[in-house]
Amino acid sequence: MVAFGKKLKETQIQEWQGYYINYKLLKKKVNRYTQQIQVGAENRLNVLKDFARMLDDQIEKIVLFLLEQQGALASRLSDLGEHHDALSQHQDGSRISELQEAYRAVGHDLLRLLFFVEMNATGLRKILKKFDKRFGYRFTDYYVKTRANHPYSQLRQVFKHVGIGAVVGAISRNLAELQDHQGSYISIYDQPALSHPDPVVDSIKAAVNRLSHSTNFLEFLGKHAFIMQEELPSPSGDQDVEQRYHFTSLLLNLVNTFLYMVNTYVIVPSADNYSLSLGAAATVCGVIIGSMAVAQVFSSVYFSAWSNRSYLKPLVFSSIVLLVGNTLYAMAYDLNSIAVLLIGRLFCGLGSARAVNRRYISDCVPLKLRMQASAGFVSASALGMACGPALACLFQTNFKIYKLTFNEDTLPGWVMALLWLVYLLWLWISFREPLLETKENLVPQEANAGLLINCTVDNGSTRPLLLNSEAKQKDENDDQELDNDDHDEDSKITHRPVTSIMSAYRLLTPSVKVQLFVYFMLKYAMEILLAESSVITEYYFIWSTSRVAIFLACLGLTVLPVNIIVGNYISNIFEERQVLLASEIMVCIGILLSFHILVPYSVPQYVGSALITFVAAEVLEGVNLSLLSRVMSSRLSRGTYNGGLLSTEAGTLARVIADGTITLSGYLGESRLLNVTLLPSLFICISSIVATCITYNSLY
């Protein structure tokens, strides 16, 4: 992977070279500041002021050029508008085609401008992260707070591309009206459903969405998968990925995800009854459910490492282990052994191949299909979460075949064992092992990335705005002076995959740590809610296993509708950090409403508070993982110890601790179980809200 400074130089539009962020100069300044502070030649306050001034100058240069280009585009659109008005009076098919091409040319130039802004925004984020990492100071917090919230903010021009929307609207409207050469124009405002966007308009909208982090339902859903990607993916690099892509293999990974989630939640409604039938307390259900998560802490690591060499072998191993684990879980009833039951669940956890599923999507699915595949991963998980408890409703029977018992306790194990056997046969017959990437293949891909990007748009002329010939000459001299800078320790190390969990931990900035803690919190709160539901509802409301199963299935079915609302509406109105904080507060409110204090505990109180907690946690998960992917180091996008593994470990650890809390709280009696288990959830939730407020300005 090429260092960002080199990639910026290769992919930048040459005639605009002088107006890009001078990433090399800023990087060298950071290195020089580090040396000066170490020898005591400079104090931190002066460093902060000097670096902030340099960033202000760089942003001003970018923004003034951006405004100049926007003005040029607006002027061209105004001229084209006059031709359009004249054409509406006299129908001429050839002139309509010429006018369409003229609008498309403006669209291509707008694409160039959007790419220019995106590269500069990425460079600004990276240099801020580098500064914070070197000095251990939350400079990003200070800089964003003082610049972005100012009434004359230039930083917002870079990150929010103020004014570009009007240009996009003008191009879209006029191209839509010109589509019908007979003159029966269709307006995008009056009949948006009937207008068919031009390909260049689709490209512009995609670029705007990528730049602004605006999203639709599919993209928002895909963020839940937390498939780590490079910030600037190479178009040529995606060609090799297309050669490795195999739809049936992707489908098998999604089915694996679905079956594993069914396997996780199918036992939740009956776990307390199963433990009672084996002579244990009902609250031992926490250990039964949590033992799977304990094993998953370790399985995630070795499956992630295994996926560096193969995808088929770990999936086959996963299926076999899950087949054995479910068989042991079912046989524990006739063996009257709680130990066999727990061993079976441990085996199920050791078969968790979600790290392989994520890795396959990241490495073997083309970029143009990756968001759909990520959304499919999340949808499969949500569907499995709902189908697990729903499937448990069908197991209300009791019969024997030879010496094997089939009832509501054992049937989850037997049915899942059968499903994993069928899946294993399908996997062995249909999965195609993709070719692994080689270092030789990667080098030319990166080297050609800039050529490919620059060839996709027409060259346009620009007028110098800020830089005179002396400034340009100085910039060229700076580039020559800094040519060797890409060979320093950062360029050699920062883009290599990390090789140990400690190396990964050292890359975590305060913002990343807080977001991982938020992820831990939401998984802890959800696990407490789901895992103890059978015990709580039986104690307070005398619910049967089938009623608990229906309740949990209904909770699971809320996932996709909630994400549709958030993805299509809320995330396009509010910033992600605002949605994050609001969701945390709603989780906290849901937990507070769940407590049993003074008044008799009622079904509406329990169901209502559970719904608030669960829905808010689902919204929080998508926004949290989206922010994580932005603030996390690019070194964590590949390799064994990647960002997906870290988030999986944080969530799994939360589930383990939550299930342990349920079991330990059971010793105090079922009457105290609810409040005792909710207290840690409340404390962790409040702590996460405080931590989010502290790092709020770094989540930009």
C-alpha positions, 0 to 999 in steps of 0.5 A: 500500500502506497503512503498517502503523500505519494498517492496524493501526488500521483492522483492529483489533477496536475493543473491544480497541483498548487492548490492541494493541501501541502501534505508533505510540508505539514508532515515534515513540520510534525516531525520537526516539532517532535524533535524540537520538543524532545530537545526542549527547543520549543514549547507545546503552546507555540507548536499548537499555534504555529501548526494551527496557523499553517492549517488555516493557510492551507485551508484558505488556499483550498477554499478560495480555489474551490469558490473560484471553480464553483463560480466558473461552473456557475457561469457556464451553467448560466450561459447554458441556461440561456441557450436552453431557454432559446431552445425551448422556443425552437425544437432542434434535435441536434442542438438538444444533443449538443446542449446535453453534451455541454451539461455533461461536460460541466458535470465531468468538471464538477466531478473533478472538483469533488475529487479535489475536495475529497483528496484535501479532506482526507489529507486534512483528517490524516494530518490531524490524526498524525499530529494527535498521535505524535503529541498525545494531545487532542489538537483535533478537538481544539481545531475543529471546535474553534474552526468548524463552529465559527460563523465564518468557518472555512473548514465547513467548506471543505467538509460540507462542500457548501454551494456545490449542491446548487450546481448539482441541482442545476445540472440534474434538472437541465439534463432531466428536462433535455432527455425528451427530445420532443419537448415534453419535459419532465421536471425532477422537482414535479415528477422525481419518480419519472425522471431518469438520471443521466450517468454523470448525475449518478456519478456526481451524487455518489461523489457528493454522498461519499464526501459528505457522509450522506447515506441511504438505507443500503449504505447505512445498513452496510455500516453495521458490518464494519467492513474496513476499507482503504480511504482511497481505493484503487480502481485498478486494484479492484480488477483483481478483486473482480476476478476473485469474486464468486457469487455463490461463495459470497452467498455461502458466507452470508448463509453462514452468518445467518445460521450462526445468528440463528444458532446463537439466539434459538436457545435463549427462550428455553435456556432457563428451562433446560438448566432447571431440567439438569438440576441447575438454577434458572439463572445459569442460563447466563453461563449457557448463553455466554459460554458461546461468547467466551469461545468466540473471543478466541475463535475470532483471532484464529479465524481472522489469521486463517483467512490470510491463507484460505477461506474454504478451510476455515468455513469447513472447520467452522461447520464441523465444529458447530455440527459437533457442538449442537449435537453435544448440546442436544445429547446433554439432556439424555446424559443429564449433564450440565457439563456436556451442555456447556461443552457443546455451547463452547464448541459452537462458539469455537465455530464462529466464522464471522471474521472470515465472512467479513474478510471475504466481503472486504477482500473478494467482493468488488468495490461496486458491490461491497456496500450491497454485500455488507448490507446483506451481511447485516440483513442476514444477521438481523434475520437470523436474530429474529428467526432464532427465537421464532424457530424456538416457537415450533419446538413445543413437542415432546417425544423419543426415538430410541433413547434420544429425547426431542423436546423444546430443550433439545430440538434447537440442538438437533435442528441446528446440527442438521442445518449445519450438515446440509450447509457443510455439503453445500459448502464443499460442493459449491464454494470456490477458493479465490486466488490470494493477492500477491505483492507483485500484483499490488505494486502496479495497481497503486502506481497506476491509480492516479493515471486512471483517475485523471483519465476519467475526466476532461482536462479544463483550464484554470486561472491562478488565484493565490500562487504566483510564479515564485510561490509555485517555484517554492512549492516545487522546491519543497517537493524536491526537498521532501521526496525522501520523506516517504521513505521515513519510518511512517511510510515504511510502517504506517500502511503495513497491517499490524502483526499483534494485538498490542500493535493494534492497541497502540494505534488506537487514538482516544476517539477510537477507544471511546467508540470501542467503549460505546460499542462495548456498552451497547452490546452489554445492554442488549445482551442483558436485555435478551439473555435474561428475558426468559427468567424475568418474564417468567418471574414477573409475568409467568410467560411460557417459552413460546411467548418469550420466543415471540417477544424476542422475534418481534424485537429482532424484526424491528432491526430492518425497519429502524435502519430504513428510517435512520438510513433514508431520513435521520442520517441525512438531516443530522450529523453522525455524532449528533445521532450517536449522542442522541442514541446513547441518551435513548439507551440510557432512558430505556435502561432507567425505565426498565428498573422495578421501583415501588410500583408493581412491574407491568408488561407495558413497562417491560415491553416498552422499555425493552423496545426503547433500549433495543431500537436505540442500541440498533441505531447506535450500532450503525452510527458507532461503526460508521464513525469507527471506520472514519477515525480508525487507522488505515493500518487496521483495514487489512491483516489479522488484527484488523478493525473488524476483529477489534470491534468483534472482540469488544462486542464479544467481551461485553456479551461474556461479562453481561452473561456472567453478571446474570449468573452471579446476580442469580445468587441474590435471588430472582426478585433482585435479578432485574435491578442488580443486572441493570445497575452496571448497564446504567453505569456503563451507559452514563460513562459512555455518554460522558466519554462521547462528550469529551471526544465529541469534536474529534468525531468530525 
